[in-house]
Each structure stands twice: as structure tokens, then as C-alpha cells.
Amino acid sequence: MRRRHLLSAVAAGALACALPVRAAKALPRVDVYKSPSCGCCTAWVEHLKAAGFPVNVVEVDDTTAMRRRHGLPERFGSCHTGIVGGYVVEGHVPAAEVKRLLVLKPRAIGIAVPGMPPGSPGMEVGGRQDPYDVFLIDTHGRETVFAHYPKS
């Protein structure tokens, strides 16, 4: 009887190994509002796609209305606005921080990299890598540092 149990266990283990590995959960779509003529925004979209995000681009003349609609204070504005998982992602935010935001799910409006810092995704300028912060914007419009770049 022991031999039969052993053979059954071996067969079950082999079957389990032969089953396909469950696929990782797909990332949610990012809706990106950007100017039709902005090259750095297009480069940021490509950065998101390379990180596995499906992206829907909506070309607009001005992203201010989208920021205002979602309650993001204008001082955090940049050249494009993304919406993902109910959060605003403003400016040249690294995809890794977008993923971290979606895992942590803080009570917040979203995250932002104000301005257009050289070395941020989509703003690569030769080897230049200026330091910049990714801010978490709480529901009252206050910021805290969510990440600092370049990472040390």
C-alpha cells in the first residue's frame, strides 16, 4: 500500500509541475492626456508601455482641465496627465512608482513629478540625471515625498 501512495504522490507532483503557471495580474490601463505635438510625453507613454502598462492616449490642447477635474493642484502640473486606478499620475513619473502606488493604494489624489526634470522617464538628455522627487498628493492637496531620484 505504501508503494501505491508514493506513486500517486509522484504522479500528482508531476501533474502539478506540468500545469501552466498562473499568469501575473495584468496592469490596469493608463489614460494619458497630452498635447499632440509633445515628444517627451510620447516618450513617457513608451516608458509606460515598456513597463507593461496598456496605454490609451487622448490628445488635448491643454491638460489643465483634466488636472482640475481630478482635484490636482496646479502647482504639481507638468506637460501630461495620466489617470490609472482612480489616481492622477502627473508628469514624468517612473513606471515603478506608478506600480507601487497601485499596490499601496493610499488615500490620495495621486503622484506627481512637477516640471520636466532632465533624466526622468521621457526627459532623457544624454547622460544628464538631475535629482527630482515623486510627490504623493493627499486628498487635501498636500504633498509628501513618495520617492527620490536618482535612487541611491
FITORDREN-696527 format. One record per residue (C-alpha): residue in three letters; x, y, z. Coordinates in pm, 1 decimal. Example, Ala and Ser with C-alpha at 12.3 -4.5 7.8 and 13.67 -1.06 7.14 Angstrom:
! residues 2
type; xx; yy; zz
ALA; 1230.0; -450.0; 780.0
SER; 1367.0; -106.0; 714.0
END
This chain:
! residues 152
type; xx; yy; zz
MET; 0.0; 0.0; 0.0
ARG; 282.3; 239.6; 74.7
ARG; 420.2; 198.1; -274.8
ARG; 81.9; 292.0; -424.8
HIS; 67.0; 612.7; -213.7
LEU; 421.4; 701.6; -315.3
LEU; 344.4; 650.0; -684.4
SER; 24.5; 855.0; -651.2
ALA; 216.1; 1138.2; -484.4
VAL; 484.4; 1133.7; -754.9
ALA; 219.9; 1137.3; -1028.5
ALA; 34.1; 1424.0; -861.7
GLY; 358.1; 1622.6; -829.3
ALA; 443.9; 1565.9; -1195.5
LEU; 96.5; 1676.1; -1297.9
ALA; 122.2; 1991.1; -1086.5
CYS; 456.6; 2076.6; -1248.3
ALA; 307.3; 2028.9; -1593.7
LEU; 21.9; 2275.7; -1531.2
PRO; 77.8; 2624.6; -1672.0
VAL; 198.9; 2882.6; -1424.5
ARG; -78.7; 3124.3; -1336.3
ALA; -21.5; 3449.5; -1520.2
ALA; 56.4; 3760.2; -1320.3
LYS; -234.7; 4000.1; -1283.7
ALA; -246.5; 4238.1; -1577.6
LEU; -171.7; 4602.4; -1512.9
PRO; -460.2; 4847.6; -1548.5
ARG; -485.0; 5083.0; -1844.6
VAL; -340.0; 5431.0; -1811.3
ASP; -530.6; 5708.0; -1988.3
VAL; -276.4; 5975.3; -2083.8
TYR; -386.8; 6327.2; -2173.7
LYS; -118.7; 6506.8; -2372.3
SER; -53.8; 6763.0; -2641.5
PRO; -36.1; 6615.3; -2992.5
SER; 299.8; 6784.6; -3052.4
CYS; 480.5; 6688.5; -2730.5
GLY; 767.2; 6447.2; -2792.2
CYS; 862.1; 6399.5; -2428.1
CYS; 503.8; 6296.7; -2347.8
THR; 520.3; 6036.3; -2624.1
ALA; 849.1; 5909.9; -2478.5
TRP; 683.9; 5877.0; -2133.7
VAL; 397.8; 5678.7; -2289.9
GLU; 657.1; 5443.8; -2442.6
HIS; 821.3; 5411.8; -2098.7
LEU; 486.4; 5301.4; -1950.8
LYS; 425.7; 5053.5; -2232.7
ALA; 774.6; 4905.5; -2187.9
ALA; 687.4; 4851.4; -1818.7
GLY; 377.0; 4653.6; -1917.4
PHE; 102.9; 4914.6; -1889.4
PRO; -163.6; 4930.2; -2158.2
VAL; -194.5; 5296.9; -2252.7
ASN; -475.0; 5497.0; -2411.5
VAL; -355.4; 5835.2; -2540.1
VAL; -600.9; 6124.8; -2558.7
GLU; -465.5; 6427.9; -2737.2
VAL; -579.0; 6759.7; -2591.8
ASP; -471.0; 7120.5; -2635.3
ASP; -439.9; 7179.2; -2259.6
THR; -413.3; 6930.2; -1971.5
THR; -512.6; 7187.4; -1709.7
ALA; -880.2; 7090.2; -1727.0
MET; -800.4; 6724.6; -1657.2
ARG; -589.6; 6813.7; -1351.5
ARG; -862.6; 7044.5; -1225.2
ARG; -1130.7; 6778.5; -1282.0
HIS; -940.3; 6533.4; -1062.1
GLY; -851.8; 6787.2; -792.6
LEU; -476.7; 6805.4; -852.8
PRO; -342.9; 7149.0; -753.4
GLU; -186.9; 7333.3; -1047.4
ARG; 149.1; 7370.2; -871.3
PHE; 209.2; 6999.4; -946.8
GLY; 136.6; 7044.1; -1316.7
SER; 354.4; 6912.9; -1593.6
CYS; 310.5; 6850.6; -1964.5
HIS; 85.3; 6542.7; -1945.4
THR; -165.5; 6386.7; -1707.5
GLY; -229.6; 6016.4; -1662.4
ILE; -527.6; 5855.2; -1492.7
VAL; -494.1; 5497.9; -1363.3
GLY; -680.5; 5306.2; -1096.8
GLY; -858.9; 5622.4; -982.6
TYR; -529.5; 5810.6; -932.6
VAL; -374.5; 6103.9; -1115.6
VAL; -19.6; 6048.1; -1239.5
GLU; 117.9; 6387.4; -1334.2
GLY; 436.3; 6440.5; -1530.1
HIS; 740.1; 6221.2; -1583.3
VAL; 674.6; 5968.0; -1306.0
PRO; 874.8; 5643.4; -1331.3
ALA; 656.3; 5339.0; -1407.1
ALA; 795.1; 5166.1; -1096.8
GLU; 635.0; 5435.6; -879.4
VAL; 302.3; 5401.0; -1062.2
LYS; 310.9; 5027.3; -988.0
ARG; 398.4; 5094.9; -622.7
LEU; 109.4; 5343.3; -596.1
LEU; -132.3; 5080.0; -728.1
VAL; -5.2; 4821.8; -477.9
LEU; -9.2; 5054.6; -174.8
LYS; -345.6; 5213.0; -262.7
PRO; -305.9; 5518.8; -38.4
ARG; -591.0; 5763.5; 15.8
ALA; -460.0; 6023.4; -225.0
ILE; -527.4; 6217.8; -540.8
GLY; -217.6; 6065.6; -697.1
ILE; 151.8; 6116.5; -760.9
ALA; 338.1; 6386.5; -949.3
VAL; 675.1; 6494.2; -1081.3
PRO; 624.1; 6868.0; -1134.6
GLY; 802.6; 7031.6; -1424.3
MET; 1019.9; 6833.2; -1659.9
PRO; 1337.8; 6723.9; -1478.2
PRO; 1620.9; 6602.3; -1704.5
GLY; 1681.2; 6230.6; -1657.3
SER; 1321.2; 6147.1; -1565.9
PRO; 1139.1; 5899.3; -1794.9
GLY; 1077.0; 6072.0; -2126.4
MET; 1321.6; 6350.5; -2041.8
GLU; 1645.5; 6165.5; -2104.4
VAL; 1910.6; 6417.7; -2207.7
GLY; 2237.3; 6242.1; -2283.2
GLY; 2374.5; 6116.9; -1953.5
ARG; 2227.3; 6401.9; -1750.4
GLN; 2039.4; 6286.4; -1439.8
ASP; 1913.8; 6574.2; -1227.2
PRO; 1775.1; 6480.2; -885.8
TYR; 1397.1; 6501.9; -851.9
ASP; 1118.0; 6390.2; -622.2
VAL; 799.7; 6199.5; -692.4
PHE; 534.2; 6351.5; -467.3
LEU; 230.4; 6176.7; -322.2
ILE; -55.8; 6426.3; -321.4
ASP; -305.7; 6363.1; -42.6
THR; -677.7; 6431.7; -65.2
HIS; -620.8; 6782.5; 76.9
GLY; -365.5; 6870.1; -192.7
ARG; -62.6; 6839.3; 36.1
GLU; 249.6; 6663.9; -80.9
THR; 494.4; 6423.1; 75.7
VAL; 795.0; 6266.5; -94.1
PHE; 693.0; 5928.3; -233.7
ALA; 1031.2; 5857.8; -397.2
HIS; 1356.2; 6038.7; -469.1
TYR; 1558.5; 6001.1; -790.6
PRO; 1816.5; 5908.9; -881.8
LYS; 1785.6; 5617.8; -641.5
SER; 2099.5; 5559.2; -437.6
END
